[in-house]
């Protein structure tokens, strides 16, 4: 029996038990026994106590960006926390063929669970399917495979939610200002995530009829591109009230361009959650007032999920027998009111 089939059987069985219990509760005239508890209350949940030994294979892209480097760090540090976890981590690669080869090596090693952040979700779907068919559950991290059959659980950020929360934050800050003007420094336009972030931002601004987005430039998630594209925006827009920048790494360059232009007449909101952004927000002596999270801590959570899968456990706080099929992380807004709480999660 395949892993997918057995999971469906377990879930159907759990649903049947719940339905039966509900039916009995609605029709019986017998007094209830307070000692009887729902079956879910007895389901073991993953915790910090050592359990069954689990070998987790981890494959991600090359750490050529602060956020990606933080992904690797979060995975490694989380695995070190557990005495019952062995982490087999590959050398990151942006070459899809090389990453496929690395994952196939982990499959051949018969690791218990795989955690994969694909360089390209579509291109790596088949190797995800191969792992699942070999009985190795896959935790698909962030960049999603083309089919849910290629993973047991997906966990990742909310790109649309990033834009939505950035737009609402700016909208509330400019709520009392007539004819407010905002601009946007986006990431790579050929990426779906960039389109989702922009869509969320635009949808949020529709709630504020006093605000108009007057310009948008696409950078490349690098310091250099952020500086160059921001300089173009500043030259073209002599007056605006707020800027949303999709990425804190390219935001470093954007802030350089802003400083060089001597501009301080607007507020800036960043994206992702870099340590440098948190520090600037805390210092509160420049235009950067907030950033919207795309938390790399998702990699630590992916290790938690993989460990729970390997040990056949659920998640503490949930009644279900199994971990969820997908988990979308919330894109919190970090400003000076809560920056101290998030400071330890900032990536370099």
KEDOMI-48761 format. One line per 5 residues: for each residue x, y, z of N, C-alpha, C. Coordinates in Angstrom, 2 decimals. Last residue first. Layout:
<pts>
X,Y,Z,X,Y,Z,X,Y,Z; ...
</pts>
This chain:
<pts>
21.10,37.85,7.73,22.18,38.73,7.31,22.38,38.67,5.80; 17.76,37.95,9.15,18.86,37.29,8.41,19.87,38.31,7.92; 16.13,37.98,12.29,16.63,38.70,11.13,17.79,37.99,10.47; 15.30,36.88,14.63,15.02,36.12,13.42,15.57,36.78,12.17; 15.80,38.65,16.72,16.60,37.42,16.64,16.38,36.61,15.36
13.80,40.72,16.16,15.22,40.94,15.92,16.03,39.63,15.83; 11.18,40.46,16.93,11.60,39.77,15.71,13.10,39.86,15.43; 10.96,41.99,19.24,10.50,40.61,19.25,11.07,39.82,18.07; 11.79,44.50,18.42,12.62,43.76,19.36,12.24,42.28,19.40; 9.68,45.42,16.79,10.93,44.99,16.17,11.82,44.19,17.12
7.24,46.45,17.46,7.48,45.02,17.71,8.81,44.51,17.20; 7.23,49.17,16.93,6.45,48.69,18.07,6.74,47.24,18.42; 8.57,49.72,14.60,9.27,50.00,15.85,8.51,49.49,17.08; 7.47,46.80,12.72,7.84,48.21,12.82,8.43,48.47,14.20; 6.60,44.25,10.64,7.49,44.59,11.75,7.81,46.08,11.68
3.85,42.38,9.77,4.51,43.67,9.59,5.33,43.96,10.84; 3.84,38.93,8.73,3.66,39.98,9.75,4.40,41.26,9.36; 2.52,36.82,6.87,3.50,37.88,6.60,3.26,39.05,7.56; 2.24,33.44,7.92,1.70,34.79,7.90,2.81,35.81,7.69; 2.58,30.52,5.88,3.02,31.37,6.98,2.48,32.79,6.81
0.65,27.77,5.23,1.05,29.07,4.70,1.38,29.99,5.87; 0.88,24.43,4.82,0.95,25.46,5.87,1.47,26.74,5.22; -0.75,21.38,3.93,-0.07,22.62,3.56,-0.16,23.62,4.71; -1.61,19.13,5.20,-1.08,18.97,3.84,-0.37,20.23,3.38; -0.70,18.75,8.73,-1.49,19.29,7.61,-0.82,19.04,6.26
-0.02,15.53,10.26,0.32,16.93,10.04,-0.48,17.44,8.83; -2.66,13.49,11.72,-1.54,13.74,10.82,-1.22,15.22,10.72; -4.81,13.45,13.47,-3.79,12.42,13.60,-2.52,12.76,12.81; -5.88,16.60,14.88,-5.78,15.63,13.80,-4.63,14.65,14.01; -5.79,18.54,16.82,-6.41,17.26,17.19,-6.21,16.18,16.12
-2.99,20.55,17.68,-3.99,20.14,16.68,-4.50,18.75,17.03; -1.15,20.82,19.67,-2.15,21.87,19.54,-3.20,21.59,18.49; 1.53,19.28,17.95,0.95,19.71,19.21,-0.01,20.87,19.01; 0.96,17.24,15.18,1.47,18.52,15.65,0.77,18.89,16.95; 1.73,13.71,15.14,1.03,14.89,14.68,1.70,16.14,15.22
4.07,11.15,14.07,3.36,11.95,15.06,2.65,13.12,14.40; 5.97,9.49,12.89,4.56,9.14,12.84,3.72,9.89,13.85; 8.54,10.23,12.68,8.18,9.55,13.93,6.70,9.18,13.98; 8.58,11.53,10.26,9.45,10.37,10.45,9.10,9.56,11.68; 6.84,13.65,10.82,6.49,12.65,9.81,7.29,11.37,10.02
8.36,15.05,12.70,7.06,14.52,13.08,6.61,13.44,12.10; 10.53,15.76,11.06,10.75,14.91,12.23,9.44,14.26,12.67; 9.23,17.44,9.25,9.87,16.22,8.77,10.11,15.24,9.92; 8.44,19.50,10.96,7.43,18.71,10.25,8.01,17.38,9.78; 10.94,20.50,11.75,9.99,20.02,12.75,8.95,19.09,12.11
11.88,21.31,9.25,12.58,20.24,9.97,11.68,19.65,11.04; 10.07,23.37,8.77,10.09,22.21,7.86,10.82,21.03,8.49; 10.81,25.18,10.72,9.51,24.52,10.84,9.43,23.29,9.94; 13.23,25.96,9.60,13.22,25.29,10.91,11.91,24.54,11.12; 12.21,27.17,7.32,13.08,26.00,7.18,13.19,25.24,8.49
10.82,29.35,8.24,10.04,28.26,7.65,10.90,27.00,7.49; 12.52,31.34,8.88,12.28,30.35,9.94,11.40,29.20,9.43; 12.42,33.21,6.94,13.26,32.03,6.68,13.17,30.98,7.77; 9.36,34.86,6.29,10.29,34.36,7.31,11.10,33.13,6.90; 8.86,37.62,5.22,8.81,36.36,4.45,9.80,35.46,5.18
7.32,40.49,6.67,8.10,39.26,6.76,7.80,38.25,5.66; 7.87,43.79,5.87,6.86,42.74,5.89,7.58,41.40,5.76; 9.01,46.58,7.78,9.25,45.57,6.75,8.23,44.46,6.96; 9.22,50.16,8.38,8.66,48.83,8.60,9.14,47.87,7.52; 10.59,52.48,7.83,9.78,52.44,9.04,9.23,51.05,9.35
13.12,54.19,6.37,12.61,52.83,6.55,11.90,52.69,7.89; 14.18,56.75,6.49,12.87,56.58,5.85,12.27,55.20,6.10; 15.69,57.19,9.77,15.68,57.26,8.32,14.28,57.01,7.78; 15.85,56.59,12.39,16.36,57.90,12.01,16.44,58.05,10.49; 15.33,54.15,13.82,14.26,55.11,13.50,14.78,56.51,13.20
16.43,51.89,14.98,17.14,53.17,15.12,16.21,54.35,14.79; 14.58,49.96,14.16,14.75,50.24,15.60,15.42,51.60,15.82; 15.00,50.03,11.41,13.66,50.32,11.95,13.77,50.70,13.43; 17.64,49.20,11.27,17.29,50.54,10.80,15.93,50.96,11.35; 17.37,46.60,12.24,18.22,47.55,12.96,17.89,48.99,12.57
15.74,45.43,10.29,15.29,45.52,11.69,16.07,46.57,12.46; 17.49,45.60,8.12,16.22,46.33,8.10,15.68,46.50,9.51; 19.52,43.89,8.92,19.84,45.30,8.66,18.58,46.15,8.65; 18.17,41.45,8.99,18.63,42.04,10.24,18.93,43.52,10.05; 15.27,41.21,6.88,16.72,41.20,7.08,17.08,41.89,8.39
12.60,40.56,5.92,12.99,40.50,7.33,14.48,40.37,7.56; 10.74,40.91,3.64,11.48,39.67,3.92,11.90,39.56,5.37; 10.70,44.34,2.72,10.12,43.01,2.63,11.13,41.92,2.90; 9.83,47.73,3.76,10.62,46.71,3.10,9.91,45.37,3.04; 8.63,50.96,3.29,8.35,49.65,3.87,9.13,48.62,3.06
9.21,54.38,3.95,9.56,53.19,3.19,9.20,51.94,3.99; 7.90,57.67,3.55,8.16,56.50,4.39,8.38,55.29,3.48; 9.48,60.81,2.62,8.50,59.74,2.44,8.83,58.61,3.41; 11.63,62.57,2.52,10.27,63.12,2.54,9.19,62.06,2.32; 14.28,62.46,2.22,13.76,61.92,3.47,12.29,62.30,3.64
17.09,62.42,0.06,15.63,62.41,0.21,15.23,61.80,1.54; 19.64,62.57,-1.02,19.28,63.48,0.05,17.78,63.55,0.30; 20.62,60.80,-2.80,19.74,61.83,-3.35,19.30,62.84,-2.29; 21.99,59.12,-1.10,22.76,59.91,-2.06,21.93,61.04,-2.65; 19.79,57.94,0.20,20.73,58.78,0.97,21.53,59.69,0.03
18.71,56.53,-1.93,17.90,57.54,-1.23,18.80,58.50,-0.47; 20.76,54.76,-2.52,20.33,55.73,-3.53,19.53,56.86,-2.90; 20.81,53.30,-0.13,22.00,54.06,-0.57,21.61,55.14,-1.56; 18.31,52.12,-0.19,18.58,53.11,0.85,19.84,53.93,0.52; 18.70,50.35,-2.32,17.69,51.42,-2.43,17.96,52.52,-1.41
20.57,48.59,-1.24,20.94,49.46,-2.36,19.98,50.62,-2.52; 18.92,47.45,0.68,20.19,48.06,1.09,20.67,49.03,0.01; 16.90,46.33,-0.82,16.61,47.54,-0.06,17.86,48.23,0.45; 17.80,43.97,-1.66,17.87,45.05,-2.64,17.55,46.39,-1.98; 17.23,42.81,0.90,18.59,42.81,0.33,18.73,43.91,-0.71
14.46,43.10,1.27,15.38,43.87,2.12,16.82,43.85,1.61; 12.07,43.56,-1.23,13.12,42.70,-0.70,14.15,43.53,0.06; 10.13,45.30,-2.30,9.80,43.88,-2.11,10.82,43.09,-1.29; 9.25,48.38,-1.01,10.34,47.62,-1.62,10.14,46.15,-1.29; 7.08,51.01,-1.31,7.20,49.62,-0.88,8.26,48.94,-1.71
7.01,54.35,-0.23,7.65,53.37,-1.11,7.50,51.99,-0.49; 5.15,57.41,-0.10,5.54,56.11,0.45,6.12,55.22,-0.65; 4.83,59.86,-1.36,4.64,59.78,0.09,5.09,58.46,0.71; 6.66,61.93,-3.69,5.76,60.81,-3.37,5.78,60.64,-1.86; 8.18,63.86,-6.14,7.40,63.89,-4.91,6.53,62.64,-4.81
9.64,63.29,-8.37,10.17,64.33,-7.48,9.41,64.40,-6.16; 10.44,60.63,-10.04,9.36,61.04,-9.13,9.91,62.04,-8.11; 12.73,60.14,-11.51,11.47,60.30,-12.23,10.36,60.87,-11.36; 14.69,59.89,-9.58,14.87,60.90,-10.62,13.54,61.20,-11.33; 13.71,57.76,-8.12,13.87,59.06,-7.47,14.01,60.18,-8.49
13.86,55.70,-10.01,12.57,56.11,-9.46,12.65,57.51,-8.85; 16.63,55.55,-10.40,15.74,55.90,-11.52,14.38,56.38,-11.02; 17.43,54.73,-7.87,17.92,56.01,-8.39,17.05,56.49,-9.55; 16.28,52.24,-7.83,15.77,53.26,-6.92,16.21,54.64,-7.38; 17.85,50.90,-9.68,16.43,51.11,-9.98,15.81,52.17,-9.06
20.38,50.93,-8.36,20.21,51.50,-9.70,18.74,51.82,-9.99; 19.89,49.65,-5.89,20.41,51.01,-5.93,20.13,51.67,-7.28; 18.98,47.16,-6.73,18.14,48.00,-5.89,18.57,49.44,-5.93; 21.18,46.15,-8.05,19.97,46.47,-8.83,19.03,47.37,-8.03; 22.93,45.87,-5.84,23.28,46.71,-6.99,22.04,47.12,-7.78
21.65,44.06,-4.14,21.97,45.41,-3.67,22.17,46.35,-4.85; 18.99,42.18,-5.69,20.40,42.39,-5.35,20.59,43.83,-4.89; 16.51,41.65,-6.80,16.81,41.09,-5.48,18.29,41.20,-5.11; 16.27,43.22,-9.07,16.65,41.82,-9.24,17.03,41.15,-7.92; 13.47,45.44,-9.81,14.90,45.20,-9.59,15.16,43.68,-9.65
11.11,47.29,-11.51,11.49,45.94,-11.11,13.00,45.84,-10.99; 9.10,50.03,-10.48,10.32,49.54,-11.15,10.62,48.14,-10.64; 6.37,52.21,-10.72,6.86,50.88,-10.33,8.09,50.54,-11.15; 4.21,54.91,-9.73,5.37,54.37,-10.44,5.75,53.01,-9.87; 1.92,55.63,-8.41,2.31,56.45,-9.56,3.51,55.90,-10.31
-0.95,54.72,-6.86,0.41,54.23,-7.17,0.85,54.88,-8.47; -2.78,56.82,-4.74,-2.54,56.39,-6.12,-1.11,55.89,-6.26; -5.24,57.24,-2.23,-3.87,56.85,-2.59,-3.81,56.39,-4.05; -7.79,57.61,-1.50,-6.95,58.81,-1.50,-5.54,58.53,-2.00; -9.03,55.16,-1.32,-9.24,55.96,-2.55,-8.39,57.23,-2.61
-8.10,52.33,-0.24,-7.74,53.69,0.14,-7.84,54.61,-1.09; -8.47,49.82,-1.18,-9.25,50.20,0.00,-9.03,51.65,0.42; -6.60,49.46,-3.09,-7.97,49.73,-3.55,-8.88,50.16,-2.39; -4.34,48.61,-1.79,-4.47,50.05,-2.03,-5.86,50.43,-2.54; -4.68,45.83,-1.86,-4.79,46.55,-0.59,-5.05,48.03,-0.82
-4.19,45.31,-4.57,-5.51,45.01,-3.99,-5.72,45.74,-2.67; -1.49,46.02,-4.80,-2.51,46.77,-5.54,-3.90,46.55,-4.95; -0.36,44.04,-3.12,-0.16,45.46,-2.84,-1.25,46.30,-3.51; -1.07,41.69,-4.47,-1.52,41.93,-3.10,-1.44,43.39,-2.73; 0.32,42.12,-6.89,-1.14,41.99,-6.88,-1.72,42.26,-5.49
2.99,42.11,-6.01,2.42,43.32,-6.60,0.89,43.28,-6.58; 3.16,39.45,-5.17,3.40,40.54,-4.22,2.80,41.85,-4.73; 2.68,38.09,-7.56,1.76,37.91,-6.44,1.92,39.04,-5.43; 4.88,38.83,-9.08,3.54,39.19,-9.55,2.53,39.10,-8.41; 6.87,37.63,-7.57,6.86,39.08,-7.72,5.49,39.56,-8.15
6.27,34.93,-7.89,6.18,35.52,-6.55,6.14,37.05,-6.62; 6.83,34.39,-10.53,5.44,34.44,-10.12,5.28,35.13,-8.77; 9.35,36.25,-12.17,9.00,35.30,-11.12,7.54,35.50,-10.71; 9.98,38.26,-13.85,9.70,36.96,-14.48,9.35,35.89,-13.45; 10.63,40.47,-12.35,9.28,40.39,-12.90,8.96,39.06,-13.56
12.26,40.52,-9.29,12.32,40.04,-10.67,10.92,39.81,-11.23; 10.63,43.02,-7.25,11.72,42.08,-7.53,11.70,41.67,-8.99; 9.87,46.60,-7.09,9.56,45.17,-7.11,10.82,44.33,-7.27; 9.10,49.35,-5.58,10.34,48.76,-6.09,10.19,47.25,-5.98; 6.58,51.71,-6.07,6.89,50.31,-5.74,8.20,49.91,-6.40
5.00,54.61,-4.58,5.75,53.94,-5.63,6.16,52.55,-5.13; 2.19,56.79,-4.02,3.11,55.74,-3.60,3.82,55.16,-4.82; 0.61,59.73,-2.90,1.27,59.04,-4.02,2.24,58.00,-3.47; -2.51,61.19,-1.96,-1.24,60.54,-1.59,-0.71,59.74,-2.77; -4.73,62.95,-1.94,-3.89,62.78,-3.14,-2.51,62.20,-2.81
-4.66,63.67,1.55,-5.34,63.71,0.26,-4.32,63.60,-0.88; -4.24,61.70,4.38,-3.57,62.58,3.41,-4.29,62.52,2.06; -5.10,59.88,6.23,-5.62,61.25,6.33,-5.04,62.21,5.31; -3.73,57.53,5.56,-5.19,57.59,5.50,-5.73,59.01,5.50; -1.17,56.68,5.57,-1.49,57.82,4.71,-2.98,58.11,4.65
-1.14,54.50,7.26,-0.25,55.63,7.57,-0.62,56.88,6.78; -2.90,52.81,5.95,-3.28,53.35,7.24,-2.41,54.55,7.63; -1.38,52.23,3.63,-2.69,52.86,3.53,-3.13,53.50,4.83; 0.83,50.91,4.67,1.02,52.22,4.04,-0.31,52.96,3.97; -0.54,48.61,5.55,0.27,49.41,6.48,0.45,50.82,5.94
-1.72,47.67,3.20,-2.58,48.12,4.30,-1.80,48.98,5.30; 0.58,47.01,1.71,-0.36,48.01,1.22,-1.25,48.56,2.32; 1.69,45.02,3.29,2.46,46.24,3.02,1.53,47.36,2.58; -0.34,43.12,3.14,-0.04,43.74,4.43,0.80,45.00,4.28; -0.25,42.51,0.35,-1.49,42.96,1.00,-1.19,43.70,2.30
2.35,41.60,-0.03,1.89,42.80,-0.69,0.66,43.39,-0.02; 2.20,39.30,1.63,3.23,40.33,1.83,2.76,41.65,1.25; 0.13,37.83,0.48,-0.07,38.42,1.79,0.97,39.47,2.12; 1.41,36.95,-1.83,0.25,37.84,-1.95,0.02,38.57,-0.62; 3.29,35.28,-0.55,3.72,36.43,-1.34,2.59,37.44,-1.54
3.77,33.67,2.15,2.58,34.19,1.50,2.96,35.45,0.74; 5.93,30.74,2.43,5.48,32.09,2.71,4.29,32.49,1.87; 5.34,27.25,3.32,5.99,28.37,2.66,5.38,29.70,3.03; 5.11,23.80,2.99,5.15,24.93,3.92,5.90,26.06,3.23; 3.38,20.85,2.19,4.03,22.06,1.69,3.99,23.10,2.80
3.71,17.36,2.49,3.33,18.63,3.13,4.09,19.76,2.47; 4.27,15.45,0.62,3.32,15.12,1.68,2.80,16.38,2.36; 4.54,15.85,-2.96,4.93,16.16,-1.58,3.85,15.70,-0.62; 3.55,15.20,-5.39,5.01,15.21,-5.27,5.47,15.57,-3.86; 0.88,15.56,-5.46,1.34,14.18,-5.37,2.85,14.10,-5.15
0.41,18.21,-5.98,0.46,17.80,-4.57,0.90,16.35,-4.40; 2.48,19.45,-8.62,1.37,18.61,-8.19,1.51,18.25,-6.72; 4.65,21.11,-8.99,3.48,21.28,-9.86,2.27,20.47,-9.44; 6.01,22.41,-5.87,5.98,21.49,-7.00,4.67,21.65,-7.77; 6.80,25.74,-4.79,5.94,24.56,-4.79,6.08,23.72,-6.05
8.99,26.98,-2.63,8.75,26.95,-4.08,8.05,25.63,-4.42; 8.52,26.08,0.37,8.30,27.35,-0.30,8.00,27.25,-1.80; 9.38,22.82,0.54,9.62,24.11,1.20,9.51,25.26,0.20; 7.83,19.88,1.03,8.15,20.83,-0.03,8.20,22.23,0.58; 8.70,17.02,2.39,8.25,18.34,2.83,8.75,19.34,1.80
7.88,13.78,1.46,8.59,15.00,1.09,7.91,16.20,1.73; 8.41,10.39,2.45,7.58,11.60,2.44,8.43,12.85,2.22; 9.24,7.72,0.60,9.91,8.77,1.38,9.05,10.02,1.34; 8.33,5.78,-1.11,7.92,5.71,0.29,8.59,6.71,1.19; 8.80,6.14,-3.70,9.76,5.27,-3.01,9.42,5.15,-1.52
6.97,8.03,-4.31,6.70,6.67,-4.77,7.64,5.65,-4.14; 8.32,10.26,-3.26,7.05,9.83,-2.68,6.72,8.39,-3.06; 10.51,10.38,-5.04,10.71,10.16,-3.61,9.44,9.64,-2.96; 9.20,10.89,-7.47,10.03,9.70,-7.33,10.24,9.36,-5.85; 8.04,13.37,-7.00,7.18,12.20,-7.21,7.96,10.91,-7.00
10.41,14.85,-6.92,9.54,14.80,-5.75,8.61,13.60,-5.82; 11.21,14.54,-9.50,12.04,13.90,-8.47,11.29,13.88,-7.13; 9.19,15.98,-10.81,9.34,14.54,-11.06,10.18,13.85,-9.99; 9.56,18.65,-9.98,8.36,17.91,-9.60,8.56,16.41,-9.74; 11.57,20.32,-10.77,11.91,19.28,-9.80,10.71,18.44,-9.36
10.45,22.19,-12.47,11.50,21.31,-12.99,11.81,20.15,-12.05; 8.67,23.57,-10.77,8.17,22.79,-11.90,9.20,21.76,-12.37; 10.43,24.82,-8.90,9.42,23.85,-8.48,8.93,22.97,-9.60; 13.73,25.28,-8.86,12.59,25.49,-9.77,11.57,24.41,-9.46; 15.13,24.72,-6.63,15.55,25.89,-7.40,14.45,26.28,-8.37
13.09,23.63,-3.88,13.60,23.48,-5.24,14.07,24.79,-5.85; 13.72,22.53,-0.92,13.41,23.85,-1.46,13.97,23.84,-2.88; 12.75,19.67,0.72,13.28,20.19,-0.54,12.77,21.60,-0.79; 13.35,17.09,2.86,12.92,18.49,2.84,13.57,19.13,1.62; 12.38,13.72,3.27,13.10,14.72,2.49,12.49,16.10,2.72
12.91,11.02,5.55,12.07,12.13,5.07,12.96,13.08,4.27; 14.80,8.97,5.74,13.42,8.75,6.21,12.45,9.78,5.64; 16.92,7.94,3.00,16.61,8.81,4.14,15.14,8.62,4.52; 18.14,6.19,1.13,16.96,5.78,1.89,16.78,6.62,3.17; 20.02,6.79,-0.66,20.50,6.56,0.71,19.38,6.12,1.64
18.43,7.35,-2.82,19.18,6.09,-2.83,19.75,5.76,-1.45; 17.60,9.90,-2.04,16.61,8.82,-2.18,17.30,7.47,-2.11; 20.02,11.26,-2.20,19.36,11.13,-0.90,18.30,10.01,-0.92; 20.38,11.09,-4.96,21.37,10.48,-4.07,20.77,10.27,-2.68; 18.24,12.62,-5.81,18.25,11.18,-6.13,19.27,10.44,-5.27
19.15,15.10,-4.98,17.97,14.52,-4.33,17.90,13.02,-4.61; 21.30,15.46,-6.71,21.53,15.46,-5.26,20.36,14.81,-4.53; 20.00,15.49,-9.19,20.97,14.44,-8.89,21.23,14.32,-7.39; 18.53,17.85,-8.89,17.82,16.57,-9.07,18.75,15.40,-8.72; 20.64,19.66,-8.83,19.81,19.47,-7.63,19.01,18.17,-7.71
21.61,19.38,-11.44,22.47,19.04,-10.31,21.65,18.81,-9.04; 19.41,20.31,-12.88,19.90,18.94,-13.10,20.77,18.48,-11.94; 19.20,22.97,-11.98,18.15,22.01,-11.69,18.61,20.57,-11.85; 21.41,24.92,-10.31,21.31,24.10,-11.52,20.32,22.98,-11.25; 21.79,26.01,-7.92,20.74,26.63,-8.73,20.57,25.92,-10.07
22.47,24.20,-4.93,22.72,24.41,-6.36,21.51,25.07,-7.01; 24.13,23.36,-1.87,23.09,24.06,-2.61,23.47,24.29,-4.06; 24.97,20.18,-0.96,25.54,21.47,-1.33,24.55,22.17,-2.23; 22.63,18.67,1.36,23.38,18.72,0.10,24.01,20.10,-0.07; 22.58,17.04,4.50,22.34,18.26,3.73,23.22,18.30,2.49
21.08,15.08,6.63,21.93,14.90,5.44,21.65,16.08,4.53; 20.78,15.03,10.03,20.50,15.83,8.83,21.55,15.55,7.76; 19.17,13.13,12.39,20.40,13.23,11.60,20.06,13.96,10.31; 17.59,13.41,15.48,17.58,13.78,14.07,19.00,13.80,13.52; 17.54,13.12,18.21,17.03,12.00,17.43,16.98,12.29,15.93
18.30,15.43,19.38,19.25,14.32,19.46,18.82,13.14,18.61; 17.71,18.56,18.02,17.13,17.25,18.30,18.20,16.16,18.29; 19.12,20.80,17.31,18.35,20.86,18.55,17.87,19.48,18.98; 20.06,20.40,14.80,21.00,20.23,15.91,20.29,20.21,17.26; 17.87,21.18,13.29,18.20,19.76,13.36,19.14,19.47,14.52
18.05,23.94,13.58,16.89,23.24,14.13,17.19,21.76,14.27; 20.42,24.51,12.26,20.33,24.77,13.71,19.15,24.04,14.33; 19.75,23.77,9.61,20.84,23.11,10.32,20.72,23.29,11.83; 17.60,25.52,9.00,17.43,24.06,8.92,18.50,23.35,9.76; 18.77,28.04,9.33,17.62,27.65,10.15,17.42,26.14,10.15
20.76,27.98,7.35,21.12,28.10,8.76,19.98,27.64,9.68; 19.20,27.84,4.99,20.13,26.77,5.34,20.48,26.79,6.82; 17.85,30.32,5.23,17.10,29.06,5.11,17.99,27.89,5.53; 19.92,32.15,5.13,19.20,31.98,6.39,18.36,30.70,6.39; 20.55,31.94,2.45,21.55,31.54,3.43,20.90,31.30,4.79
18.23,33.07,1.43,18.52,31.65,1.16,19.58,31.12,2.12; 18.51,35.72,2.31,17.35,34.92,2.74,17.63,33.43,2.55; 20.83,36.62,1.01,20.78,36.54,2.47,19.66,35.66,2.98; 21.88,34.57,-1.68,21.05,35.68,-1.21,20.93,35.51,0.30; 22.85,32.20,-2.51,23.44,33.40,-3.10,22.66,34.66,-2.72
22.98,29.28,-1.82,22.71,30.38,-0.89,23.37,31.66,-1.39; 21.41,27.23,-4.20,22.64,27.90,-3.75,22.28,29.11,-2.91; 18.51,25.40,-2.92,19.32,26.07,-3.94,20.58,26.69,-3.34; 18.47,22.26,-1.03,18.02,23.61,-1.36,18.88,24.21,-2.45; 17.64,19.44,0.75,18.20,19.93,-0.51,17.61,21.29,-0.83
18.09,17.08,3.26,17.73,18.48,2.97,18.43,18.93,1.70; 16.83,14.22,4.83,17.62,14.75,3.73,17.15,16.15,3.40; 16.89,12.96,8.04,16.23,13.91,7.15,17.22,14.36,6.08; 16.34,10.21,9.96,17.33,10.82,9.06,16.58,11.67,8.05; 15.45,9.69,13.28,14.98,10.07,11.96,16.13,10.70,11.17
14.70,7.59,16.00,15.73,8.24,15.21,15.23,8.49,13.78; 11.96,8.27,18.15,12.55,7.44,17.11,13.57,8.23,16.30; 12.80,10.78,20.54,11.96,9.67,20.08,12.71,8.82,19.07; 13.25,13.17,23.14,13.81,12.27,22.14,12.86,11.13,21.82; 11.04,15.96,23.38,11.56,14.73,23.98,12.09,13.79,22.90
9.82,18.07,22.16,11.28,18.10,22.26,11.88,16.82,22.84; 7.25,16.57,20.08,7.72,17.53,21.08,9.23,17.43,21.16; 4.43,15.59,18.19,5.87,15.80,18.25,6.20,16.84,19.31; 1.86,13.77,19.81,2.30,14.94,19.07,3.80,15.10,19.23; -0.27,10.95,19.73,1.03,11.53,20.10,1.40,12.70,19.21
-3.66,11.21,20.52,-2.70,11.10,19.43,-1.36,11.71,19.85; -5.60,11.64,22.35,-4.61,10.62,22.69,-3.54,10.46,21.61; -7.31,13.42,21.25,-6.58,13.85,22.45,-5.48,12.87,22.84; -8.61,12.10,19.22,-7.51,12.99,18.87,-6.70,13.42,20.07; -10.73,10.81,20.44,-9.55,10.03,20.07,-8.35,10.90,19.78
-12.11,12.56,23.25,-11.98,12.35,21.81,-10.68,11.63,21.49; -12.66,10.65,26.25,-12.10,11.81,25.56,-12.03,11.53,24.08; -14.45,9.69,29.05,-14.23,9.47,27.63,-13.74,10.75,26.98; -15.04,10.63,31.53,-13.71,10.06,31.36,-13.40,9.80,29.89; -17.64,11.41,31.59,-16.64,12.48,31.50,-15.24,11.95,31.29
-20.06,10.00,29.79,-18.98,9.63,30.70,-17.87,10.65,30.55; -23.44,11.14,29.71,-22.10,11.07,29.15,-21.10,10.72,30.22; -26.36,9.14,30.14,-25.48,10.22,30.62,-24.08,10.04,30.06; -28.31,8.28,27.25,-27.48,7.86,28.37,-26.63,9.03,28.84; -29.60,8.86,25.02,-30.16,9.46,26.23,-29.36,9.09,27.46
-28.17,9.58,21.83,-28.21,8.78,23.05,-28.82,9.56,24.21; -27.97,11.31,19.68,-29.14,10.45,19.78,-29.26,9.72,21.10; -25.65,12.85,19.65,-26.91,13.52,19.33,-28.12,12.66,19.63; -23.61,11.12,20.25,-23.84,12.24,21.16,-25.18,12.89,20.90; -23.70,9.47,18.02,-24.03,8.93,19.34,-24.38,10.05,20.31
-22.78,11.32,16.08,-24.11,10.73,15.98,-24.56,10.19,17.32; -20.18,11.82,16.96,-21.14,12.92,16.92,-22.56,12.38,16.90; -19.07,9.31,16.64,-19.12,9.89,17.99,-20.14,11.01,18.04; -19.25,9.07,13.89,-19.96,8.13,14.75,-20.11,8.68,16.15; -17.56,11.11,13.07,-18.97,11.16,12.70,-19.79,10.25,13.60
-15.13,10.18,14.09,-15.67,11.46,14.56,-17.16,11.55,14.28; -14.86,7.80,12.63,-14.93,7.75,14.08,-15.57,9.02,14.63; -14.67,8.88,10.06,-15.78,7.99,10.39,-15.97,7.90,11.90; -12.31,10.33,10.20,-13.56,11.05,9.94,-14.75,10.19,10.34; -10.54,8.24,10.61,-10.69,9.26,11.66,-11.99,10.02,11.48
-10.84,6.93,8.15,-11.18,6.25,9.40,-11.40,7.24,10.52; -9.86,8.85,6.45,-11.25,8.44,6.32,-11.71,7.77,7.59; -7.21,8.96,7.35,-8.04,10.14,7.48,-9.51,9.79,7.38; -6.39,6.37,6.70,-6.35,6.81,8.09,-7.26,8.02,8.30; -6.70,6.40,3.92,-7.45,5.45,4.72,-7.52,5.87,6.17
-4.86,8.35,3.23,-6.27,8.59,2.97,-7.14,7.65,3.80; -2.54,7.04,3.99,-2.91,8.27,4.67,-4.39,8.57,4.48; -2.46,4.92,2.23,-2.62,4.64,3.65,-3.03,5.88,4.42; -2.09,6.31,-0.19,-3.30,5.53,0.03,-3.53,5.28,1.51; 0.43,7.47,0.21,-0.73,8.33,-0.01,-2.02,7.58,0.28
2.07,5.26,0.50,1.95,6.18,1.63,0.71,7.03,1.47; 0.56,2.23,-0.86,1.39,3.43,-0.92,1.14,4.31,0.27; 0.86,-1.20,0.00,0.00,0.00,0.00,0.88,1.24,0.00
</pts>
